[in-house]
Amino acid sequence: MAYYKHHVFFCTNQRDAGIQCCGSAGAAWVRDYLKRRTKELGISGPGGVRINTAGCLGRCAEGPALVVYPEGVWYTYVDREDVEEILHEHLVEGRVVERLRLGDEPS
């Protein structure tokens, strides 16, 4: 068994002004929000969910990005409702949220 059921990495990279990046899309705030929500639901920590910051994940052009392991599912999100959907559907129920999923192939 893996140490964590799900390990979520948020790109929070900040690029120079004018260049699209996850940091400019509020990724650090969203990461903090999801971290807080997993604690509130009692699913954070060993055997549960770990939320981490990552450097650039290389997908800023596709919108703010996060990746969930061990599945290797990449997501983008627009607002808190999207993140709540990822939380409840993927991290709690184990179902991939197809409408927010980024393709596996480089764009």
N, C-alpha and C positions, 0 to 999 in steps of 0.2 A: 504494500500500500504506500502511496506517495505521502510525504509529510503533510502536504496540503491537498485538499480535494480539488481546489481551484486556486491558481496563482494568476493574478491580474496585473499586467504591466501597462501603465499609462504613459504615453509620450507626453512630456511636459516641456519639450525643447522650445527654446525661445530663439528665433533668428533675428537678424538685423531688421530694422523698420521696413515695412513694405513687403517683406517676403512672407508668404503664407506659412504658418506653422501652428502646431498644436497649442503651444504656450499662449499665443495670441487669441486662441479660441476658448480660453478659460479652463484649460485642461487641469491645472493645479487645483482649482476650486472644485472641479468635478471629481477628481481623485479624492480630495479630502471629504467630499460629500459621500462618495461610495464607501470609503473607509469607515466613516461615522455610521452609515446605515448598516453595514455588516456587523458592527459592534452592537447596535441597537437590536438587531435580529438574533444576536447570539450565535452567529455563524463564522466569526472571525477567529483566527489563530490556528494552531496545529490541528490537523484533521478537518479543518474547515476552509475558509477563504483567507488569502493574504493579498492585500492591495499594495502595490509598489510603484514607485516612480521609475521610469526608464529614461535614458537619454533618447536621442532621436531614433525613432523606429523606421524612419525612411518613407513614411506614407502620408506626410503632411498635405500633399496635394489632393488627397482623397478626403480631407476633413480631419478633425481631431481623431486620433486613433488609440485603440487599446487592444491588447491581445490577451486571451484567456488560455492558460495552460492547465492541464496537459493536453487538451484538445487541439491547441494551436489555432483557435478561432479568432479572427480579426474582426473588430467592430469599429464603426464610426458612430457618432451621436450628435444630436443637435441641442438637446435640452435635458432637463432633469427627468422628464417623463421617459425619454429614451433610456437613460441610465437605470431608472427604476425597472423598466422592462427587461433589460439585461440582467439586473439583479434577481428579479423574481423568476424569470423564465430560465435563464442559463445557470446562474449560480445556486439557486434554490431547487428548481425543478429539473435541471439538466437538459433543457431543450434549447437548441440554437435559435436565436432570433434572426431569421433569414432576412427580414427587411432592413436590418442594420448591419448585416454581415458584409465585410469587404471581401472581394474575390481573393483567391489564393495565388493567382498569377500576378506578377508585377505589371503595373499599368504603364 
